[in-house]
Amino acid sequence: EVHTLRYWEKEFPQYLKPTRTAGGQRRYRPEDISSILQIKRLLKDEMFSIAGARRALRIETERSYS
């Protein structure tokens, strides 16, 4: 849902930053889609809270840079 994506953009700004056209439309890049799917998995499938999902994403990001 559109309202869900907008909410997630506010709650997960470091992971979800779609680019915008000159007219202000959002353009989701492949890395944005990947983040959306990760956030959806954590919140909907694994039943994490927003704070828990942020922590899990941070840990996953730290592991990928290690």
C-alpha positions as a Markdown table, in Angstrom:
| # | Residue | x | y | z |
|---|---|---|---|---|
| 1 | Glu | 0.0 | 0.0 | 0.0 |
| 2 | Val | 1.1 | 3.5 | -0.8 |
| 3 | His | 0.5 | 4.8 | 2.8 |
| 4 | Thr | 2.6 | 1.9 | 4.2 |
| 5 | Leu | 5.6 | 2.8 | 1.9 |
| 6 | Arg | 5.4 | 6.5 | 2.9 |
| 7 | Tyr | 5.3 | 5.5 | 6.6 |
| 8 | Trp | 8.3 | 3.2 | 6.2 |
| 9 | Glu | 10.2 | 6.0 | 4.4 |
| 10 | Lys | 9.8 | 8.0 | 7.6 |
| 11 | Glu | 10.6 | 5.2 | 10.0 |
| 12 | Phe | 13.5 | 3.7 | 8.0 |
| 13 | Pro | 15.1 | 6.8 | 6.3 |
| 14 | Gln | 18.6 | 5.3 | 6.3 |
| 15 | Tyr | 17.5 | 2.2 | 4.4 |
| 16 | Leu | 14.7 | 3.5 | 2.2 |
| 17 | Lys | 15.5 | 6.6 | 0.1 |
| 18 | Pro | 13.8 | 6.6 | -3.3 |
| 19 | Thr | 15.0 | 9.1 | -5.8 |
| 20 | Arg | 12.5 | 11.7 | -7.1 |
| 21 | Thr | 11.7 | 13.0 | -10.5 |
| 22 | Ala | 11.6 | 16.7 | -11.3 |
| 23 | Gly | 7.9 | 16.4 | -10.7 |
| 24 | Gly | 8.3 | 14.9 | -7.3 |
| 25 | Gln | 7.4 | 11.3 | -8.1 |
| 26 | Arg | 9.2 | 8.6 | -6.2 |
| 27 | Arg | 11.5 | 6.2 | -8.2 |
| 28 | Tyr | 12.4 | 3.1 | -6.4 |
| 29 | Arg | 15.8 | 1.6 | -7.3 |
| 30 | Pro | 16.7 | -2.1 | -6.9 |
| 31 | Glu | 18.3 | -1.4 | -3.5 |
| 32 | Asp | 15.1 | 0.3 | -2.4 |
| 33 | Ile | 13.1 | -2.7 | -3.4 |
| 34 | Ser | 15.5 | -4.9 | -1.5 |
| 35 | Ser | 15.0 | -2.8 | 1.6 |
| 36 | Ile | 11.3 | -2.8 | 1.2 |
| 37 | Leu | 11.2 | -6.6 | 1.1 |
| 38 | Gln | 13.5 | -6.8 | 4.1 |
| 39 | Ile | 11.4 | -4.4 | 6.1 |
| 40 | Lys | 8.2 | -6.3 | 5.1 |
| 41 | Arg | 9.7 | -9.6 | 6.1 |
| 42 | Leu | 10.8 | -8.3 | 9.5 |
| 43 | Leu | 7.5 | -6.5 | 10.3 |
| 44 | Lys | 4.9 | -8.8 | 8.7 |
| 45 | Asp | 6.5 | -12.3 | 8.6 |
| 46 | Glu | 8.7 | -12.2 | 11.7 |
| 47 | Met | 6.4 | -9.8 | 13.7 |
| 48 | Phe | 9.2 | -7.4 | 14.7 |
| 49 | Ser | 8.2 | -4.0 | 16.1 |
| 50 | Ile | 9.5 | -1.0 | 14.3 |
| 51 | Ala | 12.3 | -0.6 | 16.8 |
| 52 | Gly | 13.2 | -4.2 | 16.5 |
| 53 | Ala | 13.2 | -4.1 | 12.7 |
| 54 | Arg | 15.5 | -1.1 | 12.9 |
| 55 | Arg | 17.9 | -3.0 | 15.2 |
| 56 | Ala | 17.8 | -6.1 | 12.9 |
| 57 | Leu | 18.5 | -4.0 | 9.8 |
| 58 | Arg | 21.4 | -2.2 | 11.6 |
| 59 | Ile | 22.9 | -5.6 | 12.6 |
| 60 | Glu | 22.5 | -7.0 | 9.1 |
| 61 | Thr | 24.1 | -3.9 | 7.6 |
| 62 | Glu | 27.0 | -4.1 | 10.1 |
| 63 | Arg | 27.6 | -7.7 | 9.2 |
| 64 | Ser | 27.7 | -7.0 | 5.5 |
| 65 | Tyr | 30.4 | -4.3 | 6.0 |
| 66 | Ser | 32.5 | -6.5 | 8.3 |
